[in-house]
Amino acid sequence: MLVVGVDGCRGGWCAVSLSKDKCIVDVYPDFNAVWEKYHEASSILVDIPIGLPHSGIKTRRCDEEARGILGKRTSSVFPVPSRDAIYLKGNTLKDWNLKRYREACEANQASLGKKISKQAWNISKKIREVDEVLLGDCEARKVVREIHPEVCFWALNNKKPMVHNKKTEEGANERLAVLRQFIPDSDFLVIHSLKVIVGAGGDDIIDAFAAAVTARQCANTDTWRTIPEEAEKDKKGLPMEMVFFFTRP
């Protein structure tokens, strides 16, 4: 069984693949490259919004529920832009830049009644990359699902949210302590990965590990849990949900 956890990073996408006797960490320039590499995986969990709000559903329930459980980490869940905003007329992934931010805000205002935060705009290119893969390949829709790293850690930590920001030393150590329960040598794997790959930071790698561990635990125990329990669907039929793993100790 092969499972993959994926997190966006400055080099593109950081992917952690776990199989029976192997762990591989690498960076891919775009999500299509991730899908081409791992299309035979049983599960790919990615930290990016899947299923986009629209005029009929202006706020995703999964985002609302995530904010309700994350305590101090609530700010890590931000409003997701509409598909209209990330597919601006004449805009391609090649010419993505901040000059289009105002146009995206106008499109989002028309769809959802609000502008896009700079944080959401900064990952909107990646949202579109994943959306294009899912809309263009029915097999991808069976394999690729959304996670939020802080929800993953909350669940893996017996439904207790992380205390520290992930970009701090305390935050990294806190999250590694959780991962060690599932991958004893996770510290070594993260440190080694930082030495040999380019384009991903320690927090990116740790988040990708959280996604991969979630995928493996869910697959091994057949306990796929989501927020909300029953996913809403967007206009294209994509589910708006976040996957997590939890079992009482």
C-alpha positions as CSV (number, residue, x, y, z in Angstrom):
1,M,0.0,0.0,0.0
2,L,1.3,3.4,-1.0
3,V,0.0,6.6,0.5
4,V,1.1,10.2,0.0
5,G,0.9,13.4,2.1
6,V,1.4,16.7,0.2
7,D,2.0,20.2,1.4
8,G,2.6,23.4,-0.6
9,C,6.1,24.9,-0.3
10,R,8.2,27.6,-2.0
11,G,9.5,25.0,-4.5
12,G,6.0,23.8,-5.4
13,W,4.8,20.8,-3.5
14,C,6.5,18.7,-0.8
15,A,5.3,15.1,-1.0
16,V,6.0,12.4,1.6
17,S,5.2,8.9,0.3
18,L,4.9,5.9,2.7
19,S,4.9,2.3,1.6
20,K,5.4,-0.9,3.5
21,D,9.2,-0.5,3.9
22,K,10.0,2.9,2.4
23,C,9.6,6.6,3.0
24,I,10.4,9.1,0.3
25,V,10.4,12.9,0.6
26,D,10.7,15.1,-2.5
27,V,9.6,18.4,-4.0
28,Y,7.6,18.7,-7.3
29,P,7.1,21.9,-9.3
30,D,3.4,21.6,-9.7
31,F,0.5,19.3,-8.6
32,N,0.2,17.7,-12.0
33,A,3.8,16.3,-11.5
34,V,2.7,14.9,-8.1
35,W,-0.3,13.2,-9.7
36,E,1.8,11.8,-12.5
37,K,4.3,10.4,-10.0
38,Y,1.8,9.0,-7.6
39,H,-1.3,8.2,-9.6
40,E,-1.1,4.6,-8.5
41,A,-1.2,5.5,-4.8
42,S,-4.2,4.3,-2.8
43,S,-4.5,7.8,-1.2
44,I,-3.1,11.3,-1.7
45,L,-4.0,13.8,1.1
46,V,-3.1,17.4,0.3
47,D,-3.2,20.6,2.3
48,I,-5.2,22.7,-0.1
49,P,-8.9,23.6,-0.4
50,I,-10.8,21.1,-2.6
51,G,-14.4,22.0,-3.4
52,L,-14.8,25.7,-3.8
53,P,-17.5,28.0,-2.4
54,H,-20.0,29.7,-4.7
55,S,-23.0,31.9,-4.7
56,G,-25.1,29.1,-3.3
57,I,-22.6,28.0,-0.6
58,K,-20.6,31.0,0.4
59,T,-18.8,29.5,3.4
60,R,-17.5,25.9,3.6
61,R,-18.8,24.0,6.6
62,C,-15.4,22.2,6.9
63,D,-13.6,25.5,7.4
64,E,-16.2,26.6,10.1
65,E,-15.8,23.3,12.0
66,A,-12.0,23.3,11.7
67,R,-12.0,26.8,13.3
68,G,-14.2,25.5,16.1
69,I,-11.7,22.8,17.2
70,L,-8.3,24.4,16.7
71,G,-8.1,26.9,19.6
72,K,-5.1,29.2,19.1
73,R,-4.5,27.7,15.7
74,T,-7.9,29.0,14.3
75,S,-6.2,31.6,12.2
76,S,-4.5,28.9,10.1
77,V,-8.0,28.3,8.5
78,F,-8.8,31.2,6.2
79,P,-11.7,31.9,3.8
80,V,-11.4,30.0,0.5
81,P,-11.8,32.0,-2.7
82,S,-14.5,31.1,-5.3
83,R,-13.7,29.3,-8.5
84,D,-14.7,32.5,-10.4
85,A,-11.8,34.3,-8.6
86,I,-9.1,31.8,-9.4
87,Y,-10.2,31.3,-13.0
88,L,-10.1,34.9,-14.1
89,K,-10.7,35.5,-17.8
90,G,-7.5,35.5,-19.6
91,N,-5.5,34.4,-16.6
92,T,-3.3,31.4,-16.9
93,L,-1.0,29.7,-14.3
94,K,2.0,31.2,-16.2
95,D,1.0,34.8,-15.7
96,W,-0.1,34.5,-12.0
97,N,1.0,37.6,-10.1
98,L,-0.2,40.1,-7.5
99,K,-1.3,42.6,-10.2
100,R,-4.4,40.4,-10.7
101,Y,-5.2,40.5,-7.0
102,R,-7.7,43.4,-7.4
103,E,-9.5,41.6,-10.2
104,A,-9.7,38.5,-8.1
105,C,-11.2,40.5,-5.2
106,E,-13.8,41.9,-7.5
107,A,-14.7,38.4,-8.8
108,N,-14.9,37.0,-5.3
109,Q,-17.0,40.0,-4.2
110,A,-19.5,39.2,-7.0
111,S,-19.6,35.5,-6.1
112,L,-19.3,35.5,-2.3
113,G,-19.9,39.0,-1.2
114,K,-16.4,39.5,0.1
115,K,-12.8,40.2,-1.1
116,I,-9.9,37.7,-0.9
117,S,-7.4,37.9,1.8
118,K,-3.8,38.2,0.8
119,Q,-3.1,34.9,2.4
120,A,-5.7,33.2,0.3
121,W,-4.5,34.9,-2.8
122,N,-1.0,33.7,-2.2
123,I,-2.1,30.1,-2.5
124,S,-4.8,30.6,-5.1
125,K,-2.4,29.4,-7.9
126,K,-2.0,26.1,-6.0
127,I,-5.7,25.8,-5.4
128,R,-6.2,26.1,-9.1
129,E,-3.5,23.5,-9.9
130,V,-5.3,20.9,-7.8
131,D,-8.7,21.9,-9.1
132,E,-7.6,21.5,-12.7
133,V,-6.2,18.0,-12.0
134,L,-9.4,16.9,-10.2
135,L,-11.7,18.3,-12.9
136,G,-9.6,16.8,-15.6
137,D,-9.2,13.3,-14.3
138,C,-11.9,11.2,-12.7
139,E,-9.4,8.8,-11.2
140,A,-7.7,11.6,-9.4
141,R,-11.1,12.4,-7.7
142,K,-11.1,8.9,-6.2
143,V,-7.6,9.3,-4.7
144,V,-6.9,13.0,-3.9
145,R,-8.6,14.4,-0.8
146,E,-8.2,17.5,1.4
147,I,-6.6,17.8,4.8
148,H,-5.6,20.6,7.0
149,P,-2.3,19.9,8.9
150,E,-3.6,21.5,12.1
151,V,-6.7,19.3,12.0
152,C,-4.5,16.3,11.4
153,F,-2.3,17.1,14.4
154,W,-5.4,17.8,16.5
155,A,-6.7,14.4,15.7
156,L,-3.4,12.5,16.1
157,N,-2.9,14.3,19.4
158,N,-6.1,12.8,20.9
159,K,-8.2,15.8,19.7
160,K,-6.0,18.4,21.4
161,P,-4.8,21.3,19.2
162,M,-1.2,22.3,19.0
163,V,-0.2,25.1,21.3
164,H,2.7,26.7,19.4
165,N,3.1,28.2,16.0
166,K,4.5,25.6,13.6
167,K,7.3,28.0,12.4
168,T,8.8,28.2,15.9
169,E,11.2,25.7,17.4
170,E,8.6,24.9,20.1
171,G,6.0,24.3,17.4
172,A,8.3,22.0,15.4
173,N,9.2,19.9,18.5
174,E,5.5,19.7,19.5
175,R,4.5,18.3,16.2
176,L,7.5,16.0,15.9
177,A,6.5,14.5,19.3
178,V,3.1,13.6,17.8
179,L,4.6,12.1,14.7
180,R,7.0,10.0,16.7
181,Q,4.0,8.0,18.0
182,F,3.4,6.8,14.5
183,I,6.9,7.1,12.9
184,P,9.6,6.6,15.6
185,D,12.4,8.0,13.4
186,S,10.4,11.0,12.1
187,D,13.0,13.4,13.6
188,F,15.8,11.9,11.6
189,L,13.7,11.7,8.4
190,V,12.8,15.4,8.6
191,I,16.3,16.5,9.4
192,H,17.7,14.3,6.6
193,S,15.1,15.6,4.1
194,L,16.1,19.2,4.9
195,K,19.7,18.4,4.0
196,V,19.0,16.7,0.7
197,I,15.9,18.4,-0.9
198,V,15.6,22.0,-2.1
199,G,12.5,24.2,-2.0
200,A,10.8,23.0,1.3
201,G,11.2,24.2,4.8
202,G,10.9,22.1,8.0
203,D,7.3,23.1,8.6
204,D,6.4,22.0,5.0
205,I,8.0,18.6,5.5
206,I,6.4,18.1,8.9
207,D,2.9,19.1,7.6
208,A,3.4,16.6,4.6
209,F,4.3,13.9,7.1
210,A,1.1,14.6,9.1
211,A,-0.9,14.2,5.9
212,A,1.0,10.9,5.0
213,V,0.5,9.5,8.5
214,T,-3.2,10.4,8.4
215,A,-3.5,8.6,5.1
216,R,-1.7,5.5,6.3
217,Q,-3.6,5.3,9.6
218,C,-7.0,5.8,7.9
219,A,-6.2,3.1,5.3
220,N,-4.8,0.6,7.8
221,T,-7.8,0.9,10.1
222,D,-10.4,1.8,7.5
223,T,-11.5,4.7,9.6
224,W,-11.8,7.6,7.2
225,R,-13.2,10.5,9.2
226,T,-14.1,13.9,7.9
227,I,-15.4,17.3,8.9
228,P,-18.2,17.7,8.3
229,E,-19.4,14.0,8.5
230,E,-21.4,14.5,5.3
231,A,-19.6,16.6,2.8
232,E,-21.2,19.5,0.9
233,K,-20.5,19.5,-2.9
234,D,-19.5,22.5,-4.9
235,K,-20.9,23.3,-8.4
236,K,-18.5,20.9,-10.0
237,G,-19.4,18.1,-7.7
238,L,-16.2,18.1,-5.6
239,P,-16.6,17.4,-1.9
240,M,-15.9,20.2,0.6
241,E,-14.4,18.2,3.5
242,M,-11.2,17.6,5.5
243,V,-10.0,14.2,6.3
244,F,-8.5,13.2,9.7
245,F,-7.7,10.1,11.7
246,F,-8.8,9.5,15.2
247,T,-9.1,6.5,17.4
248,R,-9.4,6.6,21.2
249,P,-6.2,5.4,22.9
